[in-house]
Amino acid sequence: MKKKMTAKRITEGSGNVFLDLGFPPHEAAVMLLRCELAEALRKWMDREGCTQAQAARRLGVAQPRISEIVRNKVDKFSLDYLVRLCSKAGVSVKVRTAA
């Protein structure tokens, strides 16, 4: 018995997964920025060959905070905090706006 093939509907994403999941636009924008900053910090750690403990010492924070970043628990951080950590790590942060 042959199975009937059904067409699958594919919807193009907006570029912000949080917006696509139904979060309000203002929340989705902040969540995406937090994820991008956390990813930049994870890449910095990889580039530097830092363990979580070493990264914590270099950034002047407790190791569990670095663990939360590594596990992408970005809801626990403000944008300001993540920008400060990036600055301490020498990671350039630029904000571009469009009106």
Secondary structure as UniProt FT lines:
FT   HELIX           17..20
FT   TURN            21..22
FT   HELIX           25..48
FT   HELIX           52..59
FT   HELIX           63..70
FT   TURN            71..72
FT   HELIX           74..76
FT   HELIX           79..89
//
